[in-house]
Amino acid sequence: MIKRKPLTALKDLATKAGRWLGLTAPPAPHINTVKNDRFDELAWRDTWDQAPALRELAYDLADVHDYTDDLLRDVWTTAYKAVPELHPRHEMDRSRLLNHQVVEALLNAADFTALRDHTVGDPYAAAMAVLAQRAALRSMLDQTRDAQQAAQAAADAQQEAEHAARAVQAALEAAEQAAGEDGQVPEDAEAQVADAIAAAEAAEQAAQQADQAARSALTDAAPRIHAAARAAAAEAEQQAREEAELMAGWGVQPGDLQRMSFEERQQLAQRLAGGRLAKFASLIGRLRAMAKGERARRVRGAPGELIGVTMGDDLSRLVPSELVALAVPALRADFAARLAEGRLMTYETHGEDSAGAGAIIACVDCSSSMTQADGNGITREAWAKALALALLDQARASRRTFIGILFSSETQVRVFRFPQGRADIGQVLEFAEHFFAGGTNFQAPLDAAADVLQEQYDSAGVRHGDIVMITDGECRVTGEWMGEWRKRKAILDHRVFGVTVTSSPGPALEELCDSVRTVTDLTDLDASADMFRLI
């Protein structure tokens, strides 16, 4: 017969086991470092589904780290959220402690702060930031294998301790059920409880030792993690900045990007960064910025072309240095005296009407000679199309229709229309990429330009358009054609500006244009700057 012990013995055992009973249902530890809500979750899932490159990166890193999906999500969320907040380290699943340390290191990197200027709230940019850190993340995980193994061992030991605690609970419940009506517990049931308690004590001690080993390993790995995080953040920030500058240089607005799918944005970035477009992206951005600056400097109310500086009292035409004097108290009295005497420096204009209401038309030479490059690698074609795209911005700013006409030989003419300067990026890129590489004929593109202005005049009575002819060559025009051109110009009352690239204007261009600018240095942005104050 099994010997039973009194219920008091069971109670004593229960008291001894009490410190494990609270571990039978511990709060679930976090596997993701960054706190997120359901909207973050949806954004991540959508990005993960749209970006096969992220999934490929996770697969690639899986041979050095077991939790790469969680790590990539942490890095993405840190870049995406406006205010990323980390779970406390002690609340993390021990197997994800290395992920936590990596994210902490990234947040402490100065370049990562700069990177977030480009990625916050933008799922695509955040994903690109993760992909830009591909090499650094692999290097980081390679260098911290020991720390990750120690963290995993701590996680396994903690799991064993929790399992042992549950075994104590089960043994106590079994002992209680085995107790007789007199409250006595069988000896073997008591032994099972005692064994469970001993196993739980051993597992708890092993978990504490493993946890301490993991902490020590992560502390040792910290310098390597921080160095790798700085390198990763620097690389990602540089790529994000370059892509943002590239998009801005081409006039792609943030709103346009937000409406694109992940794949469309990735293809656009690759298209802009590769091939012929990449060779003059920087020049396009500089010319756009120059045009914007010239618009800001435009003299409001001026009746004509800016030809110099004179003395006067017209406050609307003051040169900047005179405006500065108003901000200096000591100079105000002198300013007032010179104003009364009409001796202030003002812009002098002459003989031109204000900007036309008709279309702005850029005729861009696409003959084979336009592929020639200067010592800086800038081609004549690149300069010409950069100027044309700056004129597109000019049209958008003044809500005028922009027409881009690419021309070469007589039958090689292509017309691009941008109503009120509104530009679809696909159409802009098609305009920039198309090239004929034929001969040079002026009559065909100018006829096409005049036809556009004639359409505007016939449909809405609009005149005063502006044509900009950008070429590096010379072409003879017939006397009969020139006579018809002059008649049409008199009716439509448009202006024609000529820009000759790295050559002197020939007699035909001089006769066709109201004014001609010669660009001998393709890095010189000032050669055509005054056009943006006139058009």
C-alpha positions as CSV (number, residue, x, y, z in Angstrom):
1,M,0.0,0.0,0.0
2,I,1.3,3.4,-1.0
3,K,2.2,5.5,2.0
4,R,0.4,8.9,2.0
5,K,1.7,12.1,3.5
6,P,-0.5,14.7,5.1
7,L,-1.9,17.7,3.1
8,T,0.4,20.0,5.0
9,A,3.3,18.4,3.2
10,L,1.7,19.3,-0.1
11,K,1.2,22.8,1.1
12,D,4.9,23.0,2.0
13,L,5.8,21.9,-1.4
14,A,3.5,24.4,-3.0
15,T,5.1,27.1,-0.9
16,K,8.6,26.1,-2.1
17,A,7.3,26.0,-5.7
18,G,5.5,29.3,-5.5
19,R,8.2,31.3,-7.2
20,W,7.8,29.2,-10.4
21,L,4.1,29.3,-10.5
22,G,4.2,32.9,-11.8
23,L,6.2,31.7,-14.7
24,T,3.7,29.2,-16.0
25,A,2.0,32.0,-18.1
26,P,4.7,34.7,-18.7
27,P,3.9,37.7,-21.0
28,A,4.9,36.9,-24.6
29,P,8.3,38.5,-25.3
30,H,8.5,40.8,-28.4
31,I,10.1,39.5,-31.6
32,N,10.2,42.9,-33.3
33,T,12.3,45.6,-31.8
34,V,10.2,48.6,-33.0
35,K,6.8,49.3,-31.6
36,N,4.2,49.4,-34.4
37,D,0.5,49.7,-35.0
38,R,-1.8,48.0,-37.5
39,F,-1.2,50.7,-40.1
40,D,2.6,50.1,-39.9
41,E,1.8,46.4,-40.2
42,L,-0.2,47.0,-43.4
43,A,2.4,49.2,-44.9
44,W,5.1,46.7,-44.2
45,R,3.1,43.7,-45.6
46,D,2.3,45.7,-48.7
47,T,5.9,46.7,-49.2
48,W,7.1,43.1,-48.5
49,D,4.7,41.8,-51.1
50,Q,5.7,44.4,-53.7
51,A,9.5,44.2,-53.2
52,P,10.9,40.8,-54.2
53,A,14.4,42.3,-53.6
54,L,13.5,42.4,-49.8
55,R,12.5,38.8,-49.8
56,E,15.7,37.9,-51.7
57,L,17.8,39.8,-49.2
58,A,16.1,37.9,-46.3
59,Y,16.9,34.6,-48.0
60,D,20.4,35.7,-48.7
61,L,21.1,36.6,-45.0
62,A,19.3,33.5,-43.7
63,D,22.6,31.5,-43.8
64,V,24.1,33.7,-41.2
65,H,21.1,34.7,-39.1
66,D,17.9,32.9,-38.2
67,Y,15.6,35.9,-37.9
68,T,16.4,38.0,-41.0
69,D,12.7,38.7,-41.7
70,D,12.3,40.3,-38.3
71,L,15.6,42.2,-38.7
72,L,14.7,43.6,-42.1
73,R,11.2,44.6,-40.8
74,D,12.9,46.4,-37.8
75,V,15.3,48.3,-40.0
76,W,12.5,49.2,-42.5
77,T,10.1,50.4,-39.7
78,T,12.9,52.5,-38.1
79,A,13.4,54.3,-41.4
80,Y,9.6,54.6,-42.1
81,K,8.1,55.7,-38.8
82,A,8.1,59.4,-37.9
83,V,9.0,58.6,-34.2
84,P,10.3,55.0,-33.9
85,E,10.1,53.7,-30.4
86,L,11.9,50.6,-29.3
87,H,10.6,47.9,-26.9
88,P,12.8,47.8,-23.7
89,R,15.5,45.2,-24.1
90,H,14.3,43.1,-21.1
91,E,11.0,42.7,-22.9
92,M,12.6,41.2,-26.0
93,D,12.7,37.6,-26.9
94,R,16.3,36.7,-26.2
95,S,16.8,35.3,-29.7
96,R,16.1,38.8,-31.1
97,L,18.5,40.7,-28.8
98,L,21.0,41.1,-31.7
99,N,18.3,42.6,-33.8
100,H,17.6,45.0,-31.0
101,Q,21.2,46.0,-30.7
102,V,21.5,46.5,-34.5
103,V,18.5,48.9,-34.5
104,E,19.8,50.8,-31.5
105,A,23.1,51.3,-33.3
106,L,21.4,52.5,-36.4
107,L,19.3,55.0,-34.5
108,N,22.4,56.4,-32.9
109,A,24.2,56.9,-36.3
110,A,24.2,60.5,-37.5
111,D,23.8,59.4,-41.1
112,F,20.8,57.4,-40.3
113,T,19.1,60.5,-38.9
114,A,19.9,62.2,-42.2
115,L,18.6,59.2,-44.1
116,R,15.3,59.4,-42.4
117,D,14.8,62.9,-44.0
118,H,14.2,60.9,-47.2
119,T,12.4,57.9,-45.9
120,V,9.9,58.8,-43.2
121,G,6.4,58.1,-44.3
122,D,7.6,56.7,-47.7
123,P,7.4,52.9,-47.8
124,Y,9.4,52.7,-51.0
125,A,12.2,54.9,-49.8
126,A,12.4,53.0,-46.5
127,A,12.7,49.7,-48.5
128,M,15.4,51.2,-50.7
129,A,17.3,52.2,-47.5
130,V,17.1,48.6,-46.3
131,L,18.4,47.3,-49.6
132,A,21.2,49.9,-49.7
133,Q,22.5,48.4,-46.4
134,R,22.6,44.8,-47.8
135,A,26.4,44.5,-47.7
136,A,26.8,46.1,-44.3
137,L,24.1,44.0,-42.8
138,R,25.7,40.8,-44.1
139,S,29.1,41.9,-42.7
140,M,27.5,42.8,-39.4
141,L,25.9,39.4,-39.0
142,D,29.0,37.6,-40.1
143,Q,31.0,39.4,-37.4
144,T,28.5,38.8,-34.7
145,R,27.7,35.1,-35.1
146,D,29.1,34.3,-31.6
147,A,26.8,36.9,-30.0
148,Q,23.8,35.6,-31.9
149,Q,24.6,32.0,-30.9
150,A,24.8,33.1,-27.3
151,A,21.5,35.0,-27.5
152,Q,19.9,31.9,-29.1
153,A,21.3,29.7,-26.3
154,A,19.8,32.1,-23.7
155,A,16.4,32.0,-25.5
156,D,16.6,28.2,-25.5
157,A,17.5,28.1,-21.8
158,Q,14.7,30.5,-21.0
159,Q,12.3,28.2,-22.8
160,E,13.6,25.2,-20.9
161,A,13.1,27.1,-17.6
162,E,9.5,28.0,-18.5
163,H,8.9,24.4,-19.5
164,A,10.3,23.2,-16.1
165,A,8.1,25.7,-14.3
166,R,5.1,24.3,-16.0
167,A,6.2,20.8,-15.0
168,V,6.2,21.9,-11.3
169,Q,2.6,23.2,-11.8
170,A,1.6,19.9,-13.4
171,A,3.2,17.8,-10.6
172,L,1.5,19.9,-7.9
173,E,-1.9,19.5,-9.6
174,A,-1.3,15.7,-9.9
175,A,-0.3,15.5,-6.2
176,E,-3.5,17.4,-5.2
177,Q,-5.7,15.0,-7.2
178,A,-3.9,12.0,-5.7
179,A,-4.5,13.2,-2.2
180,G,-7.0,11.1,-0.2
181,E,-10.0,12.2,1.7
182,D,-7.9,12.6,4.7
183,G,-5.7,15.1,2.8
184,Q,-2.7,12.8,2.7
185,V,-0.5,12.8,-0.5
186,P,1.1,9.6,-1.8
187,E,4.9,9.4,-1.3
188,D,5.6,9.0,-5.0
189,A,3.5,12.1,-5.9
190,E,5.5,14.1,-3.4
191,A,8.7,12.8,-5.0
192,Q,7.5,13.8,-8.4
193,V,6.9,17.3,-7.1
194,A,10.3,17.4,-5.5
195,D,12.0,16.2,-8.7
196,A,10.1,18.9,-10.7
197,I,11.2,21.6,-8.3
198,A,14.8,20.4,-8.5
199,A,14.7,20.4,-12.3
200,A,13.1,23.9,-12.3
201,E,15.8,25.2,-10.1
202,A,18.5,23.8,-12.3
203,A,16.8,25.2,-15.5
204,E,16.5,28.6,-13.9
205,Q,20.1,28.6,-13.0
206,A,21.1,27.5,-16.5
207,A,18.9,30.3,-18.0
208,Q,20.5,32.9,-15.8
209,Q,24.0,31.7,-16.8
210,A,23.0,31.7,-20.5
211,D,21.5,35.1,-20.2
212,Q,24.6,36.5,-18.6
213,A,26.7,34.9,-21.4
214,A,24.5,36.5,-24.0
215,R,24.8,39.9,-22.4
216,S,28.6,39.6,-22.3
217,A,28.8,38.4,-25.9
218,L,26.5,41.3,-27.1
219,T,28.6,43.8,-25.1
220,D,31.8,42.5,-26.8
221,A,30.1,42.7,-30.2
222,A,28.8,46.3,-29.6
223,P,31.8,48.1,-31.1
224,R,31.6,46.0,-34.3
225,I,27.9,46.5,-34.5
226,H,28.2,50.3,-34.1
227,A,30.9,50.5,-36.7
228,A,28.9,48.4,-39.2
229,A,25.8,50.4,-38.4
230,R,27.6,53.7,-39.2
231,A,28.9,52.3,-42.5
232,A,25.4,51.0,-43.4
233,A,23.7,54.3,-42.6
234,A,26.2,56.3,-44.5
235,E,25.8,54.1,-47.6
236,A,22.0,54.2,-47.4
237,E,21.9,58.0,-46.8
238,Q,24.2,58.6,-49.8
239,Q,22.0,56.5,-52.1
240,A,18.8,58.0,-50.8
241,R,20.1,61.6,-51.3
242,E,21.4,60.8,-54.8
243,E,18.0,59.3,-55.8
244,A,16.1,62.3,-54.3
245,E,18.4,64.7,-56.1
246,L,18.0,62.7,-59.3
247,M,14.2,62.8,-59.1
248,A,14.2,66.5,-58.2
249,G,16.6,67.3,-61.1
250,W,14.1,65.7,-63.5
251,G,11.2,67.6,-61.9
252,V,9.6,64.5,-60.4
253,Q,7.5,65.8,-57.5
254,P,7.1,63.8,-54.3
255,G,3.3,63.6,-54.9
256,D,4.0,61.9,-58.3
257,L,6.2,59.3,-56.6
258,Q,3.6,58.5,-54.0
259,R,1.1,57.7,-56.7
260,M,3.5,55.2,-58.3
261,S,3.7,51.5,-57.4
262,F,6.9,50.1,-55.9
263,E,7.9,48.6,-59.2
264,E,7.2,51.7,-61.2
265,R,9.3,53.8,-58.8
266,Q,12.2,51.3,-58.9
267,Q,12.1,51.2,-62.7
268,L,12.0,55.0,-62.9
269,A,15.0,55.3,-60.6
270,Q,16.9,52.7,-62.6
271,R,16.0,54.4,-65.9
272,L,17.2,57.8,-64.6
273,A,20.4,56.5,-63.1
274,G,21.4,54.4,-66.1
275,G,22.2,54.9,-69.8
276,R,22.2,58.3,-71.6
277,L,19.9,60.0,-69.1
278,A,22.4,59.6,-66.3
279,K,25.1,61.5,-68.2
280,F,23.2,64.8,-68.1
281,A,21.0,64.5,-65.0
282,S,23.2,66.8,-63.0
283,L,23.2,69.4,-65.7
284,I,19.4,69.3,-65.9
285,G,19.1,69.9,-62.2
286,R,21.5,72.8,-62.3
287,L,19.7,74.5,-65.3
288,R,16.3,74.0,-63.6
289,A,17.6,75.6,-60.5
290,M,19.2,78.5,-62.4
291,A,15.9,79.1,-64.3
292,K,14.0,79.1,-60.9
293,G,16.5,81.7,-59.6
294,E,16.1,83.9,-62.7
295,R,12.3,83.8,-62.3
296,A,12.7,85.0,-58.7
297,R,14.9,87.9,-59.9
298,R,12.5,88.9,-62.7
299,V,11.6,92.6,-62.4
300,R,7.9,92.8,-61.8
301,G,6.2,95.4,-64.0
302,A,9.2,95.9,-66.3
303,P,8.0,96.6,-69.8
304,G,11.0,95.1,-71.7
305,E,14.3,93.4,-71.9
306,L,16.8,94.1,-69.1
307,I,19.7,96.0,-70.6
308,G,21.5,97.4,-67.7
309,V,21.4,99.6,-64.5
310,T,20.6,103.3,-64.4
311,M,19.8,106.0,-61.8
312,G,16.2,106.7,-60.9
313,D,13.5,106.6,-58.2
314,D,11.3,103.6,-59.4
315,L,11.2,101.4,-56.3
316,S,9.8,98.5,-58.3
317,R,13.1,98.3,-60.2
318,L,15.6,98.6,-57.4
319,V,18.8,96.5,-57.6
320,P,19.4,94.1,-54.7
321,S,22.1,96.3,-53.2
322,E,19.7,99.2,-52.8
323,L,17.2,96.9,-51.1
324,V,19.9,95.8,-48.6
325,A,20.4,99.4,-47.6
326,L,16.8,99.6,-46.4
327,A,17.6,96.9,-43.8
328,V,20.6,98.9,-42.3
329,P,19.3,101.7,-40.1
330,A,22.5,103.8,-40.6
331,L,21.9,103.8,-44.3
332,R,18.2,104.7,-44.4
333,A,18.7,108.5,-44.3
334,D,21.1,108.3,-47.2
335,F,18.7,106.1,-49.1
336,A,15.8,108.6,-48.5
337,A,18.0,111.5,-49.8
338,R,19.0,109.6,-52.9
339,L,15.4,108.6,-53.5
340,A,14.3,112.3,-53.4
341,E,17.0,113.2,-55.9
342,G,16.3,110.2,-58.2
343,R,19.8,108.8,-57.7
344,L,19.0,105.2,-56.7
345,M,20.4,102.4,-58.8
346,T,17.5,100.7,-60.7
347,Y,17.2,98.2,-63.5
348,E,16.9,99.6,-67.0
349,T,14.7,97.9,-69.5
350,H,14.0,98.5,-73.2
351,G,11.7,97.8,-76.0
352,E,10.1,94.4,-75.3
353,D,6.6,93.5,-74.2
354,S,6.2,91.4,-71.1
355,A,6.2,87.6,-71.4
356,G,3.9,86.3,-74.2
357,A,0.7,84.5,-73.5
358,G,1.2,81.9,-76.3
359,A,3.1,78.7,-76.1
360,I,6.8,78.4,-75.2
361,I,8.4,76.2,-77.9
362,A,11.8,74.7,-77.6
363,C,13.2,73.4,-80.9
364,V,16.1,71.1,-80.1
365,D,18.7,70.1,-82.7
366,C,19.2,66.3,-82.7
367,S,21.7,66.1,-85.6
368,S,24.7,63.7,-85.2
369,S,27.1,66.5,-84.3
370,M,25.1,67.2,-81.1
371,T,26.6,64.0,-79.6
372,Q,30.0,65.7,-79.3
373,A,31.1,66.3,-75.7
374,D,33.4,68.8,-74.0
375,G,36.2,68.1,-71.6
376,N,33.7,67.6,-68.8
377,G,31.8,64.9,-70.7
378,I,28.8,67.1,-71.3
379,T,27.4,66.6,-74.8
380,R,25.7,69.4,-76.8
381,E,22.6,67.3,-76.8
382,A,22.6,67.1,-73.0
383,W,23.0,70.9,-72.7
384,A,20.3,71.6,-75.2
385,K,17.7,69.2,-73.6
386,A,18.6,70.5,-70.2
387,L,17.8,74.0,-71.4
388,A,14.6,72.8,-72.9
389,L,13.4,71.1,-69.7
390,A,14.2,74.3,-67.8
391,L,11.9,76.1,-70.3
392,L,9.3,73.4,-69.5
393,D,9.5,74.5,-65.8
394,Q,9.2,78.1,-67.0
395,A,6.0,77.2,-68.8
396,R,4.6,75.4,-65.8
397,A,5.3,78.3,-63.5
398,S,3.4,80.7,-65.9
399,R,0.8,78.1,-66.9
400,R,1.7,78.3,-70.5
401,T,1.7,75.4,-72.9
402,F,5.1,74.0,-73.6
403,I,6.0,72.4,-76.9
404,G,9.2,70.4,-77.3
405,I,10.2,69.9,-81.0
406,L,13.1,67.5,-81.7
407,F,14.5,67.9,-85.2
408,S,17.3,66.8,-87.5
409,S,16.9,66.2,-91.2
410,E,13.9,67.5,-93.2
411,T,11.6,64.5,-92.4
412,Q,12.9,64.0,-88.9
413,V,10.7,66.1,-86.7
414,R,8.9,65.0,-83.5
415,V,6.6,67.2,-81.5
416,F,5.9,66.8,-77.7
417,R,3.0,68.7,-76.2
418,F,2.7,69.7,-72.5
419,P,-0.5,71.7,-72.0
420,Q,0.0,74.5,-69.4
421,G,3.4,73.0,-68.7
422,R,1.9,69.8,-67.1
423,A,4.4,67.0,-67.6
424,D,4.0,63.3,-67.3
425,I,7.4,61.9,-66.3
426,G,7.2,59.2,-68.9
427,Q,6.6,61.8,-71.6
428,V,9.5,63.9,-70.3
429,L,11.8,61.0,-70.4
430,E,10.8,60.1,-73.9
431,F,11.5,63.6,-75.0
432,A,14.9,63.5,-73.3
433,E,15.9,60.1,-74.7
434,H,14.8,60.5,-78.3
435,F,17.6,61.3,-80.7
436,F,17.7,61.3,-84.5
437,A,21.4,61.6,-85.4
438,G,20.7,62.9,-88.9
439,G,21.5,66.2,-90.6
440,T,20.2,69.7,-89.9
441,N,17.1,71.4,-91.3
442,F,15.7,74.6,-89.8
443,Q,12.6,75.0,-91.9
444,A,10.7,71.8,-90.8
445,P,10.8,72.4,-87.0
446,L,10.1,76.1,-87.4
447,D,7.1,75.3,-89.6
448,A,5.9,72.9,-86.9
449,A,6.3,75.6,-84.2
450,A,4.4,78.2,-86.3
451,D,1.6,75.6,-86.9
452,V,1.2,75.3,-83.1
453,L,1.1,79.0,-82.6
454,Q,-1.4,79.3,-85.5
455,E,-3.6,76.7,-83.8
456,Q,-3.7,78.8,-80.6
457,Y,-4.4,81.9,-82.6
458,D,-7.2,80.3,-84.6
459,S,-8.9,78.7,-81.6
460,A,-8.5,81.3,-78.9
461,G,-7.0,84.4,-80.6
462,V,-3.8,83.9,-78.5
463,R,-0.6,85.4,-79.9
464,H,2.8,86.4,-78.4
465,G,4.4,83.0,-78.2
466,D,8.1,82.3,-77.7
467,I,10.3,80.0,-79.8
468,V,13.7,79.0,-78.7
469,M,15.9,77.4,-81.4
470,I,18.8,75.4,-79.8
471,T,21.4,74.2,-82.3
472,D,25.1,73.7,-83.0
473,G,24.9,74.1,-86.7
474,E,23.8,76.2,-89.6
475,C,21.3,75.5,-92.4
476,R,20.3,77.4,-95.5
477,V,16.7,78.4,-95.9
478,T,15.1,79.3,-99.2
479,G,14.0,82.9,-99.9
480,E,10.5,81.8,-100.6
481,W,10.3,80.1,-97.2
482,M,11.8,83.1,-95.4
483,G,9.1,85.3,-97.0
484,E,6.3,83.1,-95.7
485,W,8.0,82.9,-92.3
486,R,8.0,86.7,-91.9
487,K,4.4,86.9,-92.9
488,R,3.4,84.3,-90.3
489,K,5.6,86.0,-87.7
490,A,3.9,89.3,-88.3
491,I,0.5,87.8,-87.8
492,L,1.3,85.7,-84.8
493,D,3.6,88.3,-83.2
494,H,5.9,85.7,-81.6
495,R,9.5,86.1,-80.6
496,V,12.3,83.8,-81.6
497,F,15.4,83.3,-79.5
498,G,18.4,81.5,-80.9
499,V,20.9,79.6,-78.8
500,T,23.9,78.2,-80.7
501,V,26.0,75.6,-78.9
502,T,29.8,75.8,-79.2
503,S,29.7,77.6,-82.6
504,S,29.1,81.1,-84.0
505,P,25.6,81.8,-85.4
506,G,25.4,81.7,-89.1
507,P,23.5,84.2,-91.2
508,A,20.3,82.1,-91.4
509,L,20.0,81.8,-87.6
510,E,20.8,85.5,-87.2
511,E,18.1,86.4,-89.7
512,L,15.5,84.0,-88.2
513,C,15.9,85.1,-84.6
514,D,15.2,88.3,-82.8
515,S,18.3,87.7,-80.6
516,V,21.0,85.0,-80.5
517,R,23.1,83.7,-77.6
518,T,26.3,81.8,-78.2
519,V,27.3,79.1,-75.7
520,T,31.0,78.3,-75.9
521,D,31.3,76.6,-72.5
522,L,28.7,73.9,-71.7
523,T,29.3,74.4,-68.0
524,D,28.3,78.0,-68.2
525,L,24.8,78.4,-67.0
526,D,24.7,82.2,-67.4
527,A,24.9,82.2,-71.1
528,S,21.2,81.8,-71.5
529,A,20.1,83.0,-68.1
530,D,18.5,86.3,-69.3
531,M,16.0,84.4,-71.4
532,F,14.3,83.2,-68.3
533,R,13.6,86.9,-67.3
534,L,12.1,87.6,-70.7
535,I,10.1,84.5,-71.5
